[in-house]
């Protein structure tokens, strides 16, 4: 790992020993699984660590239609010729970089079949269409993430897949950590940043309300940015927090009531 200046890295505020776990996993060729709610910093963490380790990063936003071919590659027509084009996973293996599969549970089932040989001592990627079998170099790392609290019965990460990874649990940061993050990323003053974080805490602690997820740090930064740029607080909260969290009028009104109690 080269010497680095933290000021040159994508900003990430560590909350425990997750950076050490990542570095140890990479140094020992271990795949890593990040578990936590949407918007709590998992993707920024991977970007930070890739820059810190001076490794190329290939990020894949997984979705229902993501197939193994999307990761590995396919033949395409270029200039009247059929040529093979590597997918992001193959590029990461060839380069010895990091392949980050964001919300891996959303991908099709054939994706996990491709990942399994890369997550054990084989560290192999088989490309059936070209007949290649790539051996991942020591610097290659497979990182995946998912949100355990946002799964339905049809979309769960199988234990046989989970147990191929070392894992780090993420959660929303404490106010002592979250306030400076919101201030730094949005340019908002400390007083109003603290109010935003208090609002987030109130929403996250709600029970019995029809909310699939609590308000993310990302949404707090969005709201803080809009407020810092001069938008009225109530309008910024409506656009950046209340509307993204729910479509239900009753729930939105309850959120507005909480915001009014916090901001006055």
C-alpha positions in Angstrom: 0.0 0.0 0.0 1.4 3.4 -1.0 1.7 6.3 1.3 -1.5 8.5 1.2 -2.8 11.8 2.4 -6.2 11.4 3.9 -7.2 14.8 2.4 -6.8 13.2 -1.1 -9.2 10.3 -0.3 -13.0 10.2 -0.7 -14.2 11.4 2.6 -15.3 8.6 5.0 -15.7 8.9 8.8 -14.9 5.6 10.4 -17.0 4.6 13.4 -15.2 1.5 14.6 -12.6 -0.8 13.2 -14.1 -1.3 9.7 -11.1 0.1 7.9 -8.8 -2.4 9.7 -11.1 -5.3 8.9 -11.1 -4.2 5.2 -7.3 -3.9 5.1 -6.9 -7.3 6.8 -9.4 -9.0 4.5 -7.6 -7.6 1.4 -4.1 -8.5 2.7 -5.3 -12.1 3.1 -7.3 -12.4 -0.1 -10.7 -12.7 1.7 -14.0 -11.5 0.3 -15.9 -9.0 2.3 -19.7 -8.5 2.9 -21.0 -5.2 4.2 -24.4 -5.4 5.9 -26.5 -2.3 6.8 -29.3 0.0 5.9 -29.5 2.1 2.8 -27.6 5.4 2.9 -25.4 4.6 5.9 -22.1 5.0 4.1 -21.3 1.5 2.7 -20.5 2.7 -0.8 -18.5 5.7 0.3 -16.6 3.3 2.6 -15.6 1.1 -0.4 -14.6 4.1 -2.4 -12.5 5.4 0.4 -10.7 2.0 0.9 -10.1 1.5 -2.8 -8.3 4.9 -2.9 -6.5 4.2 0.3 -5.2 0.9 -1.1 -4.5 2.5 -4.5 -6.7 -0.1 -6.3 -9.0 0.3 -9.3 -12.7 0.0 -8.3 -15.5 -1.4 -10.4 -18.9 -0.8 -8.8 -22.0 -2.7 -9.9 -25.4 -1.6 -8.8 -27.2 -4.9 -8.7 -30.8 -5.2 -9.9 -33.4 -7.8 -10.8 -32.2 -8.2 -14.4 -28.4 -8.3 -13.6 -27.1 -11.6 -15.0 -23.8 -13.4 -14.8 -23.1 -12.2 -18.4 -23.4 -8.6 -17.3 -20.6 -9.2 -14.8 -18.4 -11.5 -16.9 -18.8 -10.0 -20.4 -20.2 -10.8 -23.8 -19.5 -10.8 -27.5 -20.5 -7.5 -29.2 -20.5 -6.2 -32.7 -18.0 -3.5 -33.3 -17.1 -2.2 -36.7 -18.6 -5.2 -38.4 -16.6 -7.6 -36.2 -17.7 -9.7 -33.2 -15.4 -8.9 -30.3 -15.3 -10.0 -26.7 -15.9 -7.2 -24.1 -15.1 -7.8 -20.5 -17.7 -7.1 -17.8 -16.8 -5.3 -14.6 -16.0 -8.4 -12.6 -13.7 -9.7 -15.3 -11.9 -6.3 -15.6 -11.4 -6.3 -11.8 -9.9 -9.8 -11.8 -7.6 -9.0 -14.7 -6.5 -5.7 -13.2 -6.2 -7.0 -9.6 -8.7 -4.4 -8.4 -11.9 -4.3 -6.3 -15.2 -5.4 -7.6 -18.0 -4.0 -5.5 -21.5 -5.5 -5.9 -23.9 -3.1 -4.3 -27.1 -4.8 -3.0 -26.0 -8.2 -4.3 -29.2 -9.8 -3.1 -31.1 -8.0 -5.9 -29.1 -9.8 -8.6 -30.3 -12.9 -10.4 -29.5 -16.3 -8.9 -27.0 -17.2 -11.6 -24.7 -14.4 -10.3 -23.9 -16.3 -7.1 -22.9 -19.3 -9.1 -20.2 -17.2 -10.8 -19.1 -15.7 -7.5 -18.6 -18.9 -5.5 -15.3 -19.9 -7.2 -13.9 -16.4 -6.5 -14.9 -16.6 -2.8 -13.0 -19.7 -1.8 -9.4 -20.9 -2.1 -9.8 -21.4 -5.9 -10.1 -17.6 -6.6 -11.0 -18.5 -10.2 -13.2 -16.9 -12.7 -14.3 -19.2 -15.5 -15.4 -17.5 -18.8 -17.2 -20.3 -20.6 -17.7 -18.3 -23.8 -14.0 -17.7 -24.3 -12.7 -20.8 -22.6 -10.6 -18.8 -20.3 -10.0 -19.5 -16.6 -8.6 -16.5 -14.8 -6.8 -16.8 -11.5 -7.4 -13.7 -9.4 -4.1 -12.0 -8.4 -3.5 -11.3 -4.7 -4.6 -7.7 -5.0 -8.1 -8.6 -6.3 -10.9 -8.3 -3.8 -14.6 -9.1 -4.0 -16.8 -6.8 -1.9 -20.6 -7.1 -1.7 -23.3 -5.3 0.3 -26.9 -5.8 1.2 -29.5 -4.5 3.5 -30.7 -7.3 5.9 -33.6 -5.2 7.0 -35.0 -4.7 3.5 -35.6 -8.3 2.3 -38.7 -10.2 1.4 -39.2 -13.9 1.3 -38.1 -14.1 -2.3 -34.9 -12.1 -1.9 -32.6 -13.3 0.9 -28.9 -14.0 0.8 -28.5 -17.7 1.3 -26.4 -18.9 4.2 -24.2 -20.8 1.8 -23.3 -17.5 0.2 -23.1 -15.4 3.3 -20.6 -17.8 4.9 -18.2 -17.4 2.0 -17.5 -13.8 3.2 -16.1 -12.1 6.2 -18.6 -9.5 7.2 -18.9 -6.0 8.7 -22.1 -4.7 10.1 -23.0 -1.0 9.4 -25.6 1.1 11.0 -26.4 4.8 11.2 -23.7 6.7 13.1 -24.1 8.2 16.5 -25.0 11.9 16.6 -21.4 12.7 17.6 -20.2 11.2 14.3 -23.2 12.1 12.1 -23.3 15.8 12.9 -19.8 16.6 11.7 -20.4 14.4 8.6 -23.6 16.4 7.7 -21.7 19.7 8.3 -18.8 18.7 6.2 -20.7 17.2 3.3 -23.5 19.8 3.1 -21.9 23.0 4.3 -24.6 23.5 7.0 -23.9 25.2 10.3 -23.6 23.1 13.5 -26.8 24.2 15.1 -29.0 23.2 12.1 -26.9 20.1 11.5 -27.6 19.0 15.0 -31.3 19.6 14.5 -31.3 17.5 11.4 -29.6 14.6 13.2 -32.2 14.9 16.1 -34.9 14.7 13.5 -33.3 11.6 12.0 -33.1 10.0 15.4 -36.7 10.7 16.1 -37.8 9.1 12.8 -35.5 6.1 13.2 -36.9 5.4 16.6 -40.5 5.4 15.4 -42.5 2.2 15.9 -45.8 1.3 14.4 -45.5 3.7 11.4 -45.5 2.4 7.8 -41.9 3.2 7.0 -39.8 0.6 5.2 -36.6 2.3 6.3 -35.4 5.1 8.5 -34.0 8.4 7.2 -30.4 7.9 5.9 -27.4 10.0 6.4 -27.4 10.6 2.7 -30.9 12.2 2.9 -29.7 14.4 5.8 -26.9 15.6 3.7 -29.3 16.4 0.8 -31.5 18.3 3.2 -28.6 20.1 4.7 -27.2 21.1 1.3 -30.6 22.6 0.3 -30.9 24.5 3.6 -27.3 25.8 3.4 -28.0 27.1 -0.1 -31.0 29.2 1.2 -34.0 27.0 0.8 -36.6 27.3 3.6 -36.2 24.5 6.1 -39.7 23.2 5.8 -39.5 23.0 2.0 -36.0 21.3 2.2 -37.3 18.7 4.7 -40.3 18.0 2.6 -38.3 17.5 -0.6 -35.2 15.7 0.9 -36.7 13.7 3.8 -40.5 13.4 3.9 -41.3 12.7 0.3 -38.5 10.2 -0.2 -39.5 8.3 3.0 -43.2 7.7 2.2 -46.0 8.3 -0.3 -48.7 8.0 2.3 -50.4 11.3 3.3 -50.9 10.2 6.9 -47.3 9.2 7.3 -46.0 12.4 5.6 -48.1 14.5 8.0 -46.7 12.6 11.0 -43.2 13.3 9.7 -44.0 16.9 9.3 -45.3 17.0 12.9 -42.0 15.5 14.1 -40.0 18.0 12.0 -42.0 20.9 13.4 -41.4 19.7 16.9 -37.6 19.6 16.2 -37.2 22.8 14.2 -40.1 24.8 15.7 
